[in-house]
Every structure is written in C-alpha cells, then in structure tokens.
Amino acid sequence: MAAPMMTAIRAVVCRYLNNNISKQSIVLCKHQQRRCMQSLSEMKKFYKHATIATADGWYEVNLDKRKLRTPTGNLFRVPSEPLALAVATEWNAQDKVIKRSTMHLNSLCNTALDNPMHRTREDLTESIIHFLETDTICYRMNDPPELATFLEKEWDPVLDWARERYGISIEPTSSIMPPEVPTETIEIIRRHLMSYSDWALFGYYYAVDSVKSLLITMALMDRFITVERAVDLARLEQQYQTQRWGSVEWYHDIDMLELRTRMAAATLFVHWCCENTTIKQKASFAR
C-alpha cells in the first residue's frame, strides 16, 4: 500500500512543480524587482538528493546527510509524511541553483516552524475572519449593468453554497460600506477555522490573503471549487475589463498563473497538514 500512495503523492507534487517552476521563471524574467529579490534567495546546489526520515513522530528532510533547517536555524520537521515527501520533491526539483522562490511548500513550512510574527492560533483565526469585512465576492459594482449581472452570475453560487453548507448569513453590498456580517455567522466561521491544526491555519491564511476572499478559500478547501476556478473568481472584475478592453498578454497571464501556483501550494499544505495517513518507512524522491 505504501508504494501506490507514494506514487500518487509524487504525481500530485510533480504536476504542481511543473507549473510552479516554469511559470515562476517567466514571472522573474518579466519583473525586474522580483528578479532582484530572487537573486538574494538563490544559492548553488550543494547536495545530490533530498530524502525524508522520521523522528519523534515528526518527519524531517535530509539533504544528503545534512538535516534541513529553517532560516532561523530551527530543525526542519513537519507533521505529516505526504508534506515531507512534497517538500523533498521541491528540493529534488532544483537544478544547479537553488531557487527558494519556487519552493512554496518549503516556505510555508518555514513560516509555521519559525512563526516570525509570533502568531497564536487565535491570532491567525481572527486575521482570517477579518477578511470577511472586505471579501472580494461581497463587493459588487452596479455600473455598468452588464458587469453587475456578470458578477452576480459567477459569485452568487459560492455565497449560496456557503449559506447552505455552514448555515451562515451574509449579503453582498454595492456601496462603500462593508457588508453586514451577523455575530452568529462570525462564530460559526471561527469554530470552523479553529477545527484546523495550527500548521493548517498558516496555509489557510496564506490562501485567503492571496485571493482576498475567505469565502472563495472556504469553497476551495472544501473542494466545492478547483484552484483554477478559485483564481478565476478572485480575478473576475479584471477578467471582465480585459475581455472588454483587451489584455497585456504576458502581464495578465503571469498574474493568473502565479496566483494559481500560490493557491495550489496553500491547498496542498492545508490538506497535508491535516493528513492522518502515514507510510511507516523511510522514503525519498530522487529526480
């Protein structure tokens, strides 16, 4: 049973990496500032293979015989084997130069381990809930009428799903005032978020912050929509404008693909942080 699971995990991560590395490289070629930031995080590859090992109920990543550590020097270890295998795959996907900007899962793990902002699970939960006040799909434009109809058609199904799935009450607004969110709705969402592990909440916040929508992220994490659909919904107004006025092909495409990469990484991170299935053996993914 171990081999099929490892093969399945590897297939998922490899698909993610194929998109991530190629698309991120395009972004860096087009954006000088991002290229400069990338150069600061690049270093020559100093290992041959990344492998994983178990220790005290955690899963570590080894670069040859060296234990991987976080930017602050903490021992790199994750709570589930699928996540460890995925991070090892990111390291094995590096070529002659290590490009940390393409390793979103590794970065999310580092954030959870180092917790540079010293956030508690309560802090993370409140930060996520705060996005309800400015949730992308709750703000509607009435002019032109065609846009209003377009937004209603695309966004309302997510609102309807959230109301039925969680029993919450929230209505969109077309004014500059934020939508009214009942206290009961906030409490329902808070209880839902608190059911996630501390680690998963870091990934959840990353996803919500990327698309500026808690409701879209909830639909994605519950598998009501796909990553591609989540990104399309988050960029709906921009999509309408580009359909009407045209798009700058490389810019708008890169923006969309980069956002898909971030959301795919966050979704994998959240689900694998909640993963209870383990493979009780050492395993490695060599290129």
C-alpha positions in Angstrom: 0.0 0.0 0.0 3.0 2.3 0.6 4.2 2.3 -3.0 0.9 3.4 -4.6 0.5 6.2 -2.0 4.0 7.4 -2.6 3.4 7.3 -6.4 0.2 9.3 -6.1 1.8 11.9 -3.9 4.7 12.2 -6.2 2.4 12.6 -9.2 0.5 15.4 -7.5 3.6 17.3 -6.4 5.3 16.9 -9.8 2.3 18.4 -11.5 2.4 21.3 -9.1 6.2 21.7 -9.6 5.9 21.6 -13.4 3.5 24.6 -13.3 5.3 26.4 -10.5 8.9 26.3 -11.7 8.1 27.2 -15.4 5.6 29.9 -14.6 7.7 31.4 -11.8 10.7 31.6 -14.1 8.6 33.6 -16.6 7.5 36.0 -13.9 11.1 36.6 -12.8 12.1 37.3 -16.4 9.3 40.0 -16.8 9.6 41.7 -13.4 13.0 43.2 -12.6 12.2 43.7 -8.9 11.2 40.1 -8.4 14.4 39.1 -10.2 16.5 41.1 -7.8 14.7 39.5 -4.8 15.2 36.1 -6.3 18.9 36.6 -6.7 19.1 37.2 -2.9 17.5 33.8 -2.2 19.4 31.8 -4.7 22.4 29.6 -3.9 24.4 26.9 -5.7 23.1 23.4 -5.2 25.3 21.6 -2.7 23.5 18.3 -2.4 22.6 15.4 -4.6 19.3 14.1 -3.2 16.7 15.1 -0.6 15.3 12.3 1.5 12.9 12.1 4.5 13.2 10.3 7.8 11.0 10.0 10.9 12.0 11.2 14.4 9.8 11.5 17.5 6.6 11.4 15.5 7.7 14.1 13.1 9.1 13.9 9.6 12.4 15.5 8.7 14.1 16.3 5.4 17.7 15.5 4.8 19.9 17.0 2.0 22.2 14.0 1.6 23.4 13.5 5.2 22.6 17.1 6.3 19.5 17.8 8.3 17.5 20.6 6.7 17.0 23.7 8.9 14.8 26.8 8.7 16.1 30.3 8.0 16.4 30.9 11.8 18.2 27.7 12.4 15.3 25.5 13.7 15.3 21.9 12.7 13.1 21.4 9.7 10.3 18.9 10.6 6.7 18.6 9.5 3.7 16.8 11.0 2.8 14.5 8.1 4.6 12.2 5.7 2.9 13.4 2.5 4.0 17.0 3.3 7.6 15.9 4.0 7.6 14.0 0.7 6.3 17.0 -1.1 9.0 19.3 0.3 11.7 16.8 -0.5 10.4 16.8 -4.1 10.7 20.6 -4.2 14.4 20.3 -3.2 15.0 17.5 -5.7 13.4 19.6 -8.4 16.2 22.2 -8.0 18.9 22.2 -10.7 22.3 23.7 -10.4 21.0 26.7 -8.5 18.5 26.5 -5.6 15.6 28.9 -6.3 13.8 29.3 -3.0 11.1 31.5 -4.6 9.8 28.4 -6.4 9.5 26.3 -3.2 6.2 27.5 -1.8 5.6 24.4 0.4 9.0 24.7 1.9 8.4 28.4 2.6 5.1 27.7 4.3 6.7 25.0 6.5 9.4 27.5 7.4 6.8 30.1 8.4 4.9 27.6 10.5 8.1 26.5 12.3 9.7 29.9 12.8 6.5 31.9 13.2 8.3 35.2 12.8 5.2 37.2 13.8 4.7 35.0 16.9 1.1 34.4 16.0 -1.1 32.1 18.1 -3.9 30.0 16.5 -6.3 32.6 17.9 -4.4 35.4 16.2 -4.4 33.6 12.9 -8.1 32.8 13.1 -9.0 36.4 13.8 -6.8 37.6 11.0 -8.6 35.2 8.6 -12.0 36.2 9.8 -11.1 39.9 9.3 -11.1 39.3 5.6 -14.9 38.9 5.7 -15.2 42.7 6.0 -13.6 43.2 2.6 -14.3 39.8 1.0 -13.9 40.1 -2.8 -17.2 38.4 -3.7 -19.2 40.6 -1.2 -18.4 43.8 -3.0 -20.5 44.4 -6.2 -20.4 47.1 -8.8 -23.7 48.2 -10.4 -22.2 50.1 -13.3 -22.1 49.1 -16.0 -25.2 46.8 -15.6 -23.5 44.1 -17.7 -20.8 43.8 -15.0 -23.3 43.6 -12.2 -25.0 40.7 -14.0 -21.7 39.0 -14.7 -20.6 39.2 -11.0 -23.9 38.0 -9.7 -23.9 35.0 -12.0 -20.4 34.0 -11.1 -20.2 34.9 -7.4 -23.7 34.0 -6.1 -23.2 30.3 -6.4 -20.4 30.5 -3.9 -22.4 32.6 -1.5 -25.4 30.2 -1.8 -23.0 27.2 -1.2 -21.6 28.9 2.0 -25.1 29.6 3.3 -26.2 26.1 2.8 -23.0 24.3 3.9 -22.4 26.3 7.1 -25.7 27.9 7.8 -24.3 31.4 7.7 -25.9 34.6 6.7 -24.0 37.2 4.7 -25.2 39.5 1.9 -23.2 41.4 -0.7 -23.0 45.1 -0.8 -22.8 47.6 -3.7 -21.9 50.6 -1.5 -18.6 51.7 0.1 -19.9 50.4 3.4 -18.8 46.8 4.3 -21.3 44.0 4.3 -23.2 43.4 7.5 -22.0 40.1 9.0 -24.1 38.8 11.9 -22.2 37.8 15.1 -23.6 34.2 14.7 -22.0 33.9 11.3 -18.6 35.0 12.6 -18.9 32.5 15.4 -19.7 29.7 13.0 -16.7 30.5 10.9 -14.5 30.9 13.9 -15.4 27.4 15.1 -14.8 26.0 11.7 -11.3 27.6 11.5 -10.4 26.5 15.0 -11.0 22.9 13.9 -7.9 23.1 11.8 -4.4 22.4 13.2 -2.0 25.3 14.0 0.0 24.4 10.9 -3.0 24.3 8.6 -4.1 27.8 9.7 -0.8 29.2 8.3 -1.7 27.8 4.9 -5.3 28.9 5.2 -4.2 32.5 5.9 -1.8 32.4 3.0 -4.6 31.3 0.7 -7.1 33.9 2.0 -4.5 36.7 1.7 -3.7 35.6 -1.9 -7.2 35.9 -3.2 -8.5 38.4 -0.6 -11.5 36.2 0.0 -12.4 34.0 2.9 -15.5 32.6 1.1 -13.6 31.6 -2.0 -10.9 29.9 0.1 -13.5 28.0 2.2 -15.1 26.7 -1.0 -11.7 25.7 -2.3 -10.6 23.9 0.9 -14.0 22.1 1.0 -13.4 21.0 -2.7 -16.5 22.8 -3.9 -14.4 24.6 -6.5 -11.0 23.9 -8.1 -7.8 26.0 -7.8 -8.3 27.3 -11.3 -11.9 28.3 -10.5 -10.9 30.0 -7.3 -8.4 32.1 -9.1 -10.9 33.0 -11.8 -13.4 34.1 -9.2 -10.9 36.2 -7.4 -10.0 38.0 -10.7 -13.5 38.3 -12.1 -13.6 42.1 -12.3 -10.2 42.1 -14.0 -11.4 39.4 -16.4 -14.4 41.5 -17.4 -12.2 44.5 -18.1 -9.7 42.6 -20.1 -12.5 41.0 -22.2 -13.8 44.5 -22.9 -10.6 46.4 -23.4 -8.1 43.7 -24.1 -5.2 42.5 -22.1 -1.4 42.7 -21.9 -0.8 39.1 -22.6 2.3 38.4 -20.7 1.3 40.5 -17.7 -2.2 39.3 -17.1 -1.3 35.6 -17.9 1.6 35.7 -15.5 -0.5 37.2 -12.7 -3.1 34.5 -13.2 -0.5 31.6 -13.3 1.4 32.9 -10.3 -1.8 33.2 -8.2 -2.7 29.6 -9.2 0.7 28.4 -8.0 0.2 30.1 -4.6 -3.3 28.7 -4.2 -2.3 25.2 -5.2 0.6 25.2 -2.7 -1.7 26.6 0.1 -4.3 23.9 -0.6 -1.8 21.1 -0.6 -0.3 22.4 2.6 -3.6 22.7 4.4 -4.8 19.2 3.4 -1.4 17.5 4.1 -1.2 19.2 7.5 -4.5 17.5 8.3 -3.3 14.2 6.8 -3.5 11.3 9.2 -2.3 8.6 6.8 1.3 7.7 7.2 3.8 5.5 5.5 5.8 3.8 8.2 9.1 3.6 6.4 11.9 5.9 5.2 11.2 7.2 1.7 12.9 9.5 -0.8 12.1 11.1 -4.1 15.2 11.3 -6.3 15.0 13.1 -9.6 
